[in-house]
Amino acid sequence: MTKTDWSSWDKLQWRRRLETFGDNDASILASGPNGEIDTVCNLGELTDKGRETTLALGERLRHLYVDQLKYMPKIISDADMIYLRASPMPRALESVQESFWGMYPLSARTASFPPPTIVTRTPQDETIYPNESSCRRFSQLSKAFAQRTADRWNESQEIEYLNSLIGKWMPNNSRVKVDSHPRLSGIMDTINSTLGHGPATRLPSPFYDPKGRDIIEKIGVEEWFSGFSESNEYRQVGIGALAGDIVARMVGNVEKSGNDGLLEIGGEDGSQGAGRGGEKDIRLGLSGCHDTSLAALLASLGCFEGEKWPPYTSHLAFELFREAGAGRESIDGEKLDRPATADAAHKQKQGALSTFFGSGGKTKIATEGIARKTTDELSTTEREKLKGHYVRIRYNDRAVVVPGCKLPGKHLDGDESFCTLEAFKAIVDGFTPKNWRQACISNIDKPAFPEKIEPAGDAILGAWQNGQHIVAFIILEHAATKEPEDEYAKALKLWGAGDTSVVQSWMDERMANAIEDRPEIVALRERIKAQKDAMTDSLK
C-alpha cells in the first residue's frame, strides 16, 4: 500500500518470535530443544509434523479426485468451486491451508489465481465441533456423561493397572483417574502427541505400554463420545448443526439452489454470487475441524462402535453420488444440464454411479429450496429430486455403513455403504436442531440422561425422538422389501394401503425396547386402536 493510494492493500511479511518469562521475570525468547527461536509453535498451532501430514493428505486427495477419478480439474484459475471452512482454532485453519496446498500446489494454479475464500465463525457461533464453551445445555450433558465415566472406572482394575504403570509421575502424590489433574484424556493427548514427534519429545517408556494405551483410549472414547451414541439431545446440541449443514449443502447441490455453499464462497470482493471464474456450484468441500468433530459425527450416525480415538490427521469424507444418466430439475422445475463429461469419465471408473458434488447446469441463486426442511416437510416433487442420489462415508479411506441405511430400499443394491440421500437426510434430520442457540439454553432443569438409550443412526427412532412422527411413517412406507415371504415387509406395504395395523406392528418390532412407555406412544396406540375399530365398523 502506498502512502497516497488507500484503495489497494499489499501483504506485509513478518517474522514471529515468542517471548516468555526468564529468571526474575526477565523477558526472554522461547526456544526449541536445539536453541531454535524462529520455528517455535504457539498453543493451538500445527507443528512441522502436523503441516507435513496435512499436506500429504491434500496430495492424497489430489491423487484420488484429480488423477484417478478425474472429477476435479488438474489446474484451477480460482477456488470458487471448493467450499473451504475452518474452526477458529489456528491448527484447523492451518490444516485447511496445507490440505488445499497439497491438492492444488502452485504448479496447479494459474498465475492470476486470486486468494481463495475460507469461511470461519466466531467461537460463540461455532458448530463445526462440539462447542461446550458456547452451548450451556451441551456443557451440562457432557459433564454428566464424563462424570458417569469417572464413577464407572475410577475404582476399576484398569485404573489400578494404569497407576502401577505411570502413577509415580502424577503430581503431588495424586492418583491416575478419569477426572484426575491432569485428566486421563489429557494424559492420552500427551502420549499421542509425543508419539507423533520423535524421540526428543518422548515420555518415560511405561507411558507407551500397549495394554495401558488401550485402556486409556477405551475410557477416553467412552467419556467423550458415548453421549452421541446414547442420547438424541446430546447429538442435537453437540454436532447436529454441523450434520445438518453437510446435508443441506448436499441437497442444495442436487437442486442447484445455491445452498451448497456457493453463495458463501463466490462473488467478487464485497459481494455474493457465482464463482469468480463463472462457477455455478460447489464440487468439493474441505473443512478444518477436530478429532472430536469426526468422532461425534460418526457416533451420531451409529458408525463409531468399537473405534479408537481418531489418530492425528484423520479425515472423514462425505461423498455424494448420483446414478449415471439420472435427470435433475431445479426447485422451480426447470430442466438442468447434465454434466456429460463427468458422467463419461465415471462410467468406466465406477460402474453405474458417477461422483457428483456439482457440475455445470443453471443456478437459481438465493432460492430457499429444500435446504433445512425436514423430510416430513417435503412435497412429493421435492422428494423426487433426491431420488437417484447416494451418500457414502469414508473414515480414513475406509467405507463405513450407517445402521439405518441397511434397511431394504435405503441403499444401492449390493452395497450398504451407498446410502440413499433421502434415507441419509432422514437420519440426520432426526438430530438436526431447528434452532441451535435456543436448544443450547433449553432443558436446563431436565435430567441429563434419557430414560432409555436412544440408538444413533436409525432414521425411525431418530425421527420419533425428535418429535417428527410423520417422517417416521414415511420411512416405514418406503422400507417395504420385494420379498413376499417377509411378514414385516408385507405389513409395511399395507401402510400405503391405509392399514394402520402397520404402525402397531412397527412399534412392536422396532420400538419395544426404546420408547414404548412414553406418553406419546401410549396415546398413539390408543389412537390407532380407535382408527382400527372405526375401519372395522365401516366394513361391516
C-alpha positions as CSV (number, residue, x, y, z in Angstrom):
1,M,0.0,0.0,0.0
2,T,1.4,3.4,-0.9
3,K,1.0,6.5,1.3
4,T,-1.4,8.1,-1.1
5,D,-3.3,5.1,-2.5
6,W,-5.5,3.7,0.2
7,S,-7.7,1.7,-2.2
8,S,-5.3,-1.2,-2.6
9,W,-3.5,-3.2,0.0
10,D,-0.4,-5.3,-0.2
11,K,1.0,-8.0,2.0
12,L,3.3,-7.4,5.0
13,Q,5.6,-10.4,5.5
14,W,6.9,-10.6,9.0
15,R,8.9,-12.9,11.3
16,R,7.5,-14.0,14.6
17,R,9.3,-14.9,17.8
18,L,7.7,-16.0,21.0
19,E,8.6,-14.3,24.3
20,T,8.3,-15.8,27.7
21,F,9.5,-15.4,31.3
22,G,13.1,-15.9,32.3
23,D,14.8,-15.7,35.7
24,N,13.4,-12.9,37.9
25,D,10.6,-12.4,35.3
26,A,13.0,-11.1,32.7
27,S,11.7,-11.3,29.2
28,I,13.5,-13.9,27.1
29,L,12.8,-15.6,23.8
30,A,11.2,-19.1,23.8
31,S,13.4,-21.6,22.1
32,G,13.3,-25.2,20.9
33,P,15.5,-28.1,22.2
34,N,18.4,-27.1,20.0
35,G,18.1,-23.4,20.5
36,E,15.6,-22.7,17.7
37,I,14.0,-19.3,18.1
38,D,12.2,-18.7,14.7
39,T,10.3,-22.0,14.4
40,V,8.6,-22.4,17.8
41,C,4.9,-23.2,17.8
42,N,2.3,-21.3,19.9
43,L,-0.5,-23.1,21.7
44,G,-3.1,-24.4,19.2
45,E,-0.9,-24.3,16.1
46,L,0.2,-27.1,13.9
47,T,3.7,-28.4,14.4
48,D,6.0,-29.0,11.4
49,K,5.0,-32.7,11.6
50,G,1.3,-31.6,11.5
51,R,1.9,-29.5,8.5
52,E,3.7,-32.4,6.7
53,T,0.9,-34.8,7.3
54,T,-2.0,-32.4,6.3
55,L,0.0,-31.5,3.2
56,A,0.3,-35.2,2.4
57,L,-3.5,-35.6,3.0
58,G,-4.1,-32.9,0.3
59,E,-1.7,-34.8,-2.0
60,R,-3.7,-38.0,-1.5
61,L,-7.0,-36.2,-2.2
62,R,-5.5,-34.9,-5.4
63,H,-4.4,-38.4,-6.4
64,L,-7.9,-39.7,-5.8
65,Y,-10.2,-36.9,-7.1
66,V,-7.9,-35.4,-9.8
67,D,-5.6,-38.2,-11.1
68,Q,-7.7,-41.3,-10.6
69,L,-11.4,-40.2,-10.8
70,K,-10.7,-37.2,-12.9
71,Y,-13.5,-35.5,-11.0
72,M,-11.7,-32.3,-10.1
73,P,-9.7,-30.3,-12.7
74,K,-5.9,-30.6,-12.8
75,I,-5.4,-26.8,-13.0
76,I,-7.6,-24.2,-11.5
77,S,-7.8,-20.4,-12.0
78,D,-9.7,-19.8,-8.8
79,A,-11.0,-21.8,-5.8
80,D,-14.7,-20.9,-6.0
81,M,-15.8,-24.4,-6.8
82,I,-14.3,-25.5,-3.4
83,Y,-16.0,-24.8,-0.1
84,L,-13.3,-24.0,2.4
85,R,-14.2,-23.8,6.1
86,A,-12.2,-23.8,9.3
87,S,-12.9,-23.5,13.0
88,P,-11.4,-20.5,14.9
89,M,-8.5,-22.7,16.2
90,P,-5.2,-21.9,14.4
91,R,-4.4,-25.5,13.7
92,A,-7.8,-26.0,12.0
93,L,-7.1,-23.1,9.6
94,E,-3.6,-24.3,9.0
95,S,-4.9,-27.8,8.3
96,V,-7.2,-26.4,5.6
97,Q,-4.3,-24.3,4.1
98,E,-1.9,-27.3,4.0
99,S,-4.5,-29.7,2.6
100,F,-5.5,-27.2,-0.1
101,W,-1.9,-26.6,-1.0
102,G,-1.3,-30.3,-1.3
103,M,-4.3,-30.7,-3.5
104,Y,-3.6,-27.7,-5.6
105,P,0.1,-26.6,-5.4
106,L,1.5,-23.6,-7.2
107,S,2.0,-25.7,-10.3
108,A,-1.7,-26.5,-10.4
109,R,-2.9,-22.9,-10.1
110,T,-2.8,-20.2,-12.8
111,A,-0.7,-17.1,-12.4
112,S,-3.8,-14.9,-11.9
113,F,-5.2,-17.2,-9.2
114,P,-7.0,-14.9,-6.6
115,P,-7.0,-15.5,-2.9
116,P,-9.3,-18.4,-2.0
117,T,-12.3,-17.8,0.3
118,I,-12.1,-19.6,3.7
119,V,-15.3,-19.4,5.8
120,T,-14.9,-19.1,9.6
121,R,-17.2,-18.3,12.5
122,T,-16.8,-16.6,15.9
123,P,-16.3,-19.0,18.7
124,Q,-19.8,-18.4,20.2
125,D,-21.4,-19.4,16.9
126,E,-19.1,-22.3,16.1
127,T,-20.8,-25.6,15.4
128,I,-18.0,-27.4,13.5
129,Y,-17.0,-29.1,16.7
130,P,-18.9,-29.9,19.9
131,N,-19.0,-26.4,21.5
132,E,-19.1,-26.9,25.2
133,S,-17.9,-23.3,25.9
134,S,-20.8,-21.7,24.0
135,C,-23.7,-24.2,24.5
136,R,-24.8,-24.3,28.0
137,R,-27.0,-27.4,27.7
138,F,-24.2,-29.3,25.9
139,S,-21.9,-28.4,28.7
140,Q,-24.3,-29.8,31.1
141,L,-24.7,-33.0,29.2
142,S,-21.0,-33.6,28.5
143,K,-20.1,-33.0,32.2
144,A,-22.8,-35.5,33.2
145,F,-21.6,-38.2,30.8
146,A,-17.9,-37.5,31.8
147,Q,-18.9,-37.9,35.5
148,R,-20.7,-41.2,34.7
149,T,-17.5,-42.4,33.1
150,A,-15.4,-41.4,36.1
151,D,-17.8,-43.1,38.5
152,R,-17.7,-46.3,36.4
153,W,-13.9,-46.5,36.0
154,N,-12.1,-44.7,38.9
155,E,-12.1,-47.7,41.2
156,S,-11.6,-50.3,38.4
157,Q,-8.8,-52.8,37.9
158,E,-7.9,-51.0,34.7
159,I,-7.3,-47.7,36.6
160,E,-5.2,-49.7,39.1
161,Y,-3.1,-51.0,36.3
162,L,-2.5,-47.5,35.0
163,N,-1.4,-46.3,38.4
164,S,1.0,-49.2,38.6
165,L,2.5,-48.0,35.3
166,I,2.6,-44.3,35.5
167,G,1.2,-43.3,38.9
168,K,4.6,-42.3,40.2
169,W,4.8,-39.4,37.7
170,M,1.4,-37.9,38.9
171,P,1.8,-34.5,40.7
172,N,1.5,-34.2,44.5
173,N,1.3,-37.9,45.0
174,S,-2.1,-38.0,43.3
175,R,-3.6,-41.0,41.6
176,V,-4.4,-41.5,37.9
177,K,-8.2,-41.2,37.5
178,V,-10.6,-40.3,34.8
179,D,-11.1,-36.9,36.4
180,S,-7.6,-36.5,37.9
181,H,-5.4,-33.5,37.3
182,P,-4.3,-33.9,34.6
183,R,-7.4,-35.8,33.4
184,L,-6.8,-39.2,31.9
185,S,-7.8,-37.8,28.4
186,G,-5.1,-35.1,28.9
187,I,-2.6,-37.8,29.6
188,M,-3.8,-39.6,26.4
189,D,-3.2,-36.4,24.4
190,T,0.3,-36.0,25.7
191,I,1.1,-39.7,24.9
192,N,-0.3,-39.4,21.3
193,S,1.4,-36.1,20.6
194,T,4.8,-37.3,21.8
195,L,4.5,-40.5,19.7
196,G,3.9,-38.3,16.7
197,H,7.1,-36.2,17.1
198,G,10.1,-38.5,17.6
199,P,12.4,-39.3,20.5
200,A,13.2,-35.7,21.5
201,T,9.7,-35.4,22.9
202,R,9.2,-38.9,24.5
203,L,7.9,-39.6,27.9
204,P,9.3,-42.5,30.1
205,S,8.6,-45.8,28.4
206,P,5.8,-47.0,30.7
207,F,3.5,-44.4,29.1
208,Y,3.6,-46.3,25.9
209,D,2.7,-49.7,27.3
210,P,0.3,-51.2,24.7
211,K,-2.2,-52.5,27.3
212,G,-2.1,-49.2,29.2
213,R,-2.7,-47.2,26.0
214,D,-5.7,-49.5,25.1
215,I,-7.2,-48.8,28.5
216,I,-6.7,-45.1,28.2
217,E,-8.2,-44.9,24.7
218,K,-11.2,-47.1,25.6
219,I,-12.1,-44.9,28.6
220,G,-11.4,-41.7,26.7
221,V,-13.8,-42.7,23.9
222,E,-16.5,-43.5,26.4
223,E,-16.0,-40.3,28.3
224,W,-16.2,-38.0,25.2
225,F,-18.4,-39.8,22.7
226,S,-20.8,-42.2,24.5
227,G,-23.4,-39.4,24.7
228,F,-23.6,-39.1,20.9
229,S,-24.4,-42.9,20.8
230,E,-27.0,-42.9,23.5
231,S,-28.8,-39.5,23.6
232,N,-30.6,-37.7,20.8
233,E,-30.4,-34.4,22.7
234,Y,-26.7,-34.9,23.1
235,R,-26.4,-35.3,19.3
236,Q,-28.6,-32.3,18.6
237,V,-26.7,-29.8,20.7
238,G,-23.3,-31.4,20.2
239,I,-22.9,-32.0,16.5
240,G,-26.4,-31.9,14.9
241,A,-26.0,-28.4,13.4
242,L,-22.8,-29.5,11.6
243,A,-24.5,-32.6,10.3
244,G,-27.4,-30.5,9.1
245,D,-25.1,-28.2,7.3
246,I,-23.5,-31.1,5.5
247,V,-26.8,-32.5,4.3
248,A,-28.1,-29.0,3.4
249,R,-25.2,-28.4,1.1
250,M,-25.6,-31.8,-0.5
251,V,-29.3,-31.2,-1.1
252,G,-28.5,-27.6,-2.3
253,N,-26.1,-29.1,-4.8
254,V,-28.7,-31.6,-6.1
255,E,-31.4,-29.0,-6.6
256,K,-29.0,-26.3,-7.8
257,S,-30.4,-23.7,-5.4
258,G,-27.1,-22.1,-4.4
259,N,-27.4,-23.6,-0.9
260,D,-24.3,-25.8,-1.5
261,G,-22.0,-23.1,-0.1
262,L,-21.6,-21.3,-3.4
263,L,-23.1,-18.0,-2.1
264,E,-20.6,-18.0,0.8
265,I,-17.6,-18.8,-1.4
266,G,-18.4,-17.0,-4.7
267,G,-18.8,-13.4,-5.7
268,E,-16.3,-10.5,-6.2
269,D,-14.9,-8.8,-3.2
270,G,-17.7,-7.3,-1.2
271,S,-20.5,-9.2,-2.8
272,Q,-22.0,-12.7,-3.0
273,G,-22.8,-14.5,-6.2
274,A,-21.5,-17.1,-8.6
275,G,-17.8,-18.0,-8.7
276,R,-15.3,-15.5,-9.9
277,G,-14.5,-17.9,-12.8
278,G,-18.2,-18.4,-13.6
279,E,-18.6,-21.4,-11.3
280,K,-22.2,-22.2,-10.6
281,D,-21.9,-24.9,-7.9
282,I,-19.5,-26.4,-5.4
283,R,-17.7,-29.5,-6.3
284,L,-15.7,-30.2,-3.2
285,G,-15.7,-29.1,0.4
286,L,-12.7,-29.0,2.8
287,S,-13.3,-28.2,6.4
288,G,-10.6,-27.9,9.1
289,C,-12.2,-29.3,12.2
290,H,-11.1,-31.5,15.1
291,D,-10.9,-35.1,16.3
292,T,-14.0,-34.5,18.4
293,S,-15.9,-33.4,15.3
294,L,-15.1,-36.6,13.4
295,A,-15.9,-39.0,16.2
296,A,-19.0,-37.0,17.2
297,L,-20.4,-37.3,13.6
298,L,-19.6,-41.0,13.3
299,A,-21.0,-41.8,16.7
300,S,-24.2,-39.8,16.0
301,L,-24.6,-41.8,12.8
302,G,-24.1,-45.1,14.6
303,C,-20.7,-45.7,13.0
304,F,-18.2,-45.4,15.9
305,E,-18.8,-48.7,17.7
306,G,-15.5,-50.3,18.8
307,E,-13.4,-47.5,17.3
308,K,-10.4,-45.9,18.9
309,W,-9.7,-42.2,19.4
310,P,-9.2,-40.6,15.9
311,P,-5.4,-40.5,15.1
312,Y,-3.8,-37.3,14.0
313,T,-4.6,-36.1,10.5
314,S,-7.7,-38.3,10.4
315,H,-10.3,-37.3,7.9
316,L,-13.9,-38.0,7.2
317,A,-15.3,-37.9,3.6
318,F,-19.0,-37.5,2.8
319,E,-19.2,-38.3,-0.9
320,L,-22.4,-37.6,-2.9
321,F,-23.1,-39.8,-5.9
322,R,-25.8,-39.9,-8.4
323,E,-26.9,-42.6,-10.8
324,A,-25.4,-42.0,-14.2
325,G,-28.0,-40.5,-16.6
326,A,-30.4,-39.6,-13.8
327,G,-32.1,-36.3,-14.7
328,R,-32.4,-33.4,-12.3
329,E,-34.6,-30.3,-12.1
330,S,-34.1,-27.1,-10.2
331,I,-36.5,-26.2,-7.4
332,D,-38.9,-24.4,-9.8
333,G,-39.0,-27.3,-12.2
334,E,-36.6,-26.0,-14.8
335,K,-34.6,-28.7,-16.5
336,L,-30.9,-28.7,-15.7
337,D,-27.9,-29.5,-17.9
338,R,-26.3,-32.9,-17.2
339,P,-22.5,-32.9,-16.7
340,A,-21.9,-35.2,-19.7
341,T,-18.1,-35.1,-19.4
342,A,-18.3,-36.1,-15.8
343,D,-20.7,-38.9,-16.5
344,A,-18.5,-40.3,-19.3
345,A,-15.4,-40.1,-17.1
346,H,-17.0,-42.1,-14.3
347,K,-19.0,-44.8,-16.1
348,Q,-15.8,-46.7,-16.5
349,K,-14.4,-45.9,-13.2
350,Q,-17.4,-46.5,-11.0
351,G,-19.9,-48.6,-13.0
352,A,-23.5,-47.3,-12.6
353,L,-22.6,-44.3,-10.4
354,S,-20.8,-41.1,-11.2
355,T,-19.3,-38.9,-8.4
356,F,-21.3,-35.7,-8.2
357,F,-20.5,-32.8,-6.0
358,G,-21.8,-30.4,-8.6
359,S,-21.0,-29.6,-12.2
360,G,-22.4,-27.4,-14.9
361,G,-26.1,-26.6,-15.1
362,K,-28.1,-23.4,-14.3
363,T,-28.0,-22.0,-10.8
364,K,-31.0,-20.4,-9.1
365,I,-29.2,-18.0,-6.8
366,A,-30.7,-17.4,-3.4
367,T,-33.5,-19.9,-3.8
368,E,-34.5,-21.4,-0.4
369,G,-35.3,-24.8,-1.8
370,I,-35.2,-27.9,0.4
371,A,-32.2,-26.8,2.5
372,R,-33.1,-27.4,6.1
373,K,-36.6,-28.7,5.5
374,T,-37.1,-32.0,7.3
375,T,-38.2,-35.0,5.3
376,D,-41.8,-34.8,6.5
377,E,-42.0,-31.2,5.3
378,L,-41.0,-32.1,1.7
379,S,-43.6,-32.3,-1.1
380,T,-43.7,-35.3,-3.4
381,T,-42.0,-33.2,-6.1
382,E,-39.2,-32.2,-3.7
383,R,-38.6,-35.8,-2.5
384,E,-38.4,-36.9,-6.1
385,K,-35.4,-34.5,-6.6
386,L,-33.4,-36.6,-4.1
387,K,-34.0,-39.9,-6.0
388,G,-31.0,-41.5,-7.7
389,H,-28.5,-39.9,-5.3
390,Y,-26.4,-41.7,-2.8
391,V,-24.1,-40.8,0.1
392,R,-21.0,-42.7,1.1
393,I,-18.9,-42.0,4.2
394,R,-15.2,-42.9,4.3
395,Y,-13.3,-42.6,7.5
396,N,-9.6,-42.6,6.9
397,D,-10.1,-44.1,3.5
398,R,-12.4,-46.9,4.9
399,A,-16.1,-47.0,4.0
400,V,-18.4,-47.1,6.9
401,V,-22.1,-48.2,7.0
402,V,-24.9,-46.2,8.8
403,P,-27.2,-48.7,10.5
404,G,-30.4,-47.1,9.2
405,C,-29.1,-47.4,5.7
406,K,-29.0,-51.2,5.9
407,L,-32.8,-51.3,5.5
408,P,-34.1,-52.6,2.2
409,G,-34.5,-49.8,-0.3
410,K,-32.3,-47.5,1.7
411,H,-29.0,-48.2,-0.1
412,L,-27.6,-49.1,-3.5
413,D,-28.4,-52.7,-4.4
414,G,-25.4,-54.8,-3.4
415,D,-23.6,-52.2,-1.3
416,E,-24.9,-50.9,2.0
417,S,-22.2,-48.2,2.2
418,F,-24.0,-46.3,-0.5
419,C,-27.0,-44.8,1.5
420,T,-29.8,-43.2,-0.5
421,L,-29.7,-39.4,0.0
422,E,-33.3,-39.5,1.1
423,A,-32.6,-42.1,3.8
424,F,-29.4,-40.3,4.9
425,K,-31.2,-37.0,5.2
426,A,-34.0,-38.6,7.2
427,I,-31.4,-40.0,9.7
428,V,-29.6,-36.6,10.0
429,D,-33.0,-34.8,10.3
430,G,-33.6,-36.8,13.4
431,F,-30.9,-35.0,15.3
432,T,-30.6,-31.6,13.5
433,P,-31.8,-28.8,15.8
434,K,-34.2,-26.3,14.4
435,N,-32.5,-23.6,16.4
436,W,-29.2,-24.5,17.9
437,R,-28.9,-21.4,20.1
438,Q,-32.3,-22.0,21.6
439,A,-31.6,-25.7,22.1
440,C,-28.4,-24.7,24.0
441,I,-30.5,-22.8,26.6
442,S,-33.4,-25.3,26.8
443,N,-34.0,-28.2,29.2
444,I,-31.5,-26.7,31.7
445,D,-33.6,-28.1,34.6
446,K,-34.1,-31.5,32.9
447,P,-32.2,-34.7,33.6
448,A,-29.0,-35.2,31.5
449,F,-29.7,-38.8,30.6
450,P,-32.6,-40.1,28.5
451,E,-35.0,-42.6,30.2
452,K,-33.7,-45.3,27.9
453,I,-30.8,-45.4,25.4
454,E,-31.7,-43.7,22.1
455,P,-29.7,-45.5,19.5
456,A,-27.8,-43.5,16.8
457,G,-28.0,-43.9,13.1
458,D,-31.6,-45.1,13.0
459,A,-34.0,-43.0,10.9
460,I,-37.2,-44.2,12.5
461,L,-36.0,-43.9,16.1
462,G,-34.3,-40.6,15.4
463,A,-37.5,-39.2,13.9
464,W,-39.6,-40.2,16.8
465,Q,-37.1,-38.9,19.3
466,N,-37.1,-35.5,17.5
467,G,-40.9,-35.4,17.5
468,Q,-41.1,-36.0,13.8
469,H,-43.9,-38.6,13.8
470,I,-44.9,-38.1,10.2
471,V,-41.4,-38.7,8.8
472,A,-41.3,-42.0,10.8
473,F,-44.4,-43.1,8.9
474,I,-42.8,-42.0,5.6
475,I,-39.7,-44.1,6.3
476,L,-41.9,-47.1,7.2
477,E,-43.8,-46.7,3.9
478,H,-40.6,-46.7,1.9
479,A,-39.0,-49.6,3.9
480,A,-41.0,-52.4,2.4
481,T,-39.0,-55.0,0.6
482,K,-39.8,-57.1,-2.5
483,E,-39.7,-60.4,-0.7
484,P,-43.4,-61.5,-0.3
485,E,-42.5,-64.1,2.4
486,D,-41.2,-61.3,4.7
487,E,-44.2,-60.7,7.0
488,Y,-42.8,-57.5,8.3
489,A,-42.3,-56.3,4.7
490,K,-45.9,-57.1,3.9
491,A,-47.1,-55.2,7.0
492,L,-45.1,-52.2,5.8
493,K,-46.7,-52.4,2.4
494,L,-50.1,-52.3,4.0
495,W,-49.3,-48.9,5.4
496,G,-49.5,-47.5,1.9
497,A,-53.0,-49.0,1.5
498,G,-54.2,-47.3,4.7
499,D,-54.0,-50.2,7.0
500,T,-52.9,-48.7,10.3
501,S,-52.0,-52.1,11.8
502,V,-48.6,-51.5,10.2
503,V,-47.9,-48.8,12.9
504,Q,-48.8,-51.3,15.6
505,S,-46.5,-53.9,14.0
506,W,-43.7,-51.4,13.7
507,M,-43.9,-50.3,17.3
508,D,-43.9,-53.9,18.5
509,E,-40.9,-54.7,16.3
510,R,-38.8,-51.6,16.4
511,M,-39.8,-49.6,19.5
512,A,-40.5,-52.1,22.2
513,N,-37.1,-51.6,23.9
514,A,-36.8,-47.9,23.2
515,I,-39.7,-45.6,23.9
516,E,-42.8,-47.7,24.1
517,D,-43.7,-46.5,27.6
518,R,-43.5,-42.8,26.7
519,P,-46.9,-40.9,26.9
520,E,-46.9,-40.0,23.2
521,I,-46.5,-43.7,22.3
522,V,-49.3,-44.8,24.6
523,A,-51.5,-42.1,23.2
524,L,-50.7,-43.1,19.7
525,R,-51.5,-46.7,20.4
526,E,-54.9,-45.7,21.6
527,R,-55.5,-43.5,18.5
528,I,-54.5,-46.4,16.3
529,K,-56.8,-48.8,18.1
530,A,-59.7,-46.3,17.7
531,Q,-58.9,-46.0,14.0
532,K,-58.8,-49.7,13.5
533,D,-62.1,-50.1,15.3
534,A,-63.6,-47.4,13.1
535,M,-62.3,-49.2,10.0
536,T,-63.7,-52.5,11.1
537,D,-67.1,-51.0,11.8
538,S,-67.2,-49.4,8.4
539,L,-66.6,-52.8,6.7
540,K,-69.5,-54.5,8.5
